[in-house]
Amino acid sequence: MAPEKIFLYTKTGCPYCDAKRRELTESKTEFTEINVTEKPEVIPELLKLTKGQRKVPVLVQGSRVTIAPEGG
């Protein structure tokens, strides 16, 4: 069975995003980062995942969506 893909939605200049990225990197967790500042076309997708909340970071692991776990 393939491991779950992990996506991290971030924005430029967000200290909470930087901390979550660092945490995942230090734990050697493979993830794909999607920066909504650089790719604003993904914002509708993000709003759908968060049920309209405009917070980052957002961590998506399979069907589990975690919105701003340590603040955002």
C-alpha positions in Angstrom: 0.0 0.0 0.0 1.4 3.4 -1.0 1.8 5.9 1.8 -0.7 8.8 2.0 0.2 11.9 0.2 0.6 14.9 2.4 0.0 18.5 1.3 0.9 21.6 3.2 -0.9 24.8 2.2 1.1 27.9 3.2 1.5 31.6 2.4 4.6 33.7 2.2 5.7 35.4 5.4 3.6 33.2 7.7 5.6 32.2 10.8 3.1 29.3 11.6 3.6 28.0 8.0 7.4 28.2 8.4 7.2 26.3 11.7 5.0 23.5 10.3 7.3 23.2 7.2 10.3 23.0 9.5 8.6 20.4 11.7 7.7 18.2 8.7 11.2 18.5 7.2 13.0 17.7 10.5 10.8 14.6 11.0 11.7 13.6 7.4 8.1 13.5 6.4 7.6 13.7 2.6 5.1 16.4 1.7 4.1 18.7 -1.2 4.0 22.4 -0.3 1.4 24.6 -2.0 2.1 28.3 -1.4 -1.2 30.2 -2.0 0.7 33.5 -2.3 2.6 32.1 -5.3 -0.4 30.1 -6.7 -3.5 32.1 -5.9 -5.5 29.9 -8.4 -5.5 27.2 -5.7 -7.4 29.4 -3.1 -10.8 28.1 -4.1 -9.6 24.5 -3.6 -8.2 25.5 -0.2 -11.5 27.2 0.8 -13.3 24.0 -0.1 -11.0 21.9 2.1 -11.4 24.3 5.0 -15.1 24.9 4.6 -14.5 28.6 3.9 -11.9 29.3 6.6 -9.1 31.6 5.4 -6.3 30.3 7.6 -3.0 28.6 6.9 -1.1 26.4 7.4 -3.5 23.7 6.3 -2.2 20.1 6.4 -4.0 17.5 4.3 -3.2 13.8 4.9 -5.5 11.6 2.9 -9.0 12.6 3.9 -7.9 14.3 7.1 -7.7 18.2 7.0 -6.0 20.0 9.8 -6.4 23.8 9.8 -3.8 25.9 11.5 -2.9 23.3 14.2 -0.7 25.7 16.2 -2.3 29.0 15.1 -2.4 30.9 11.9 
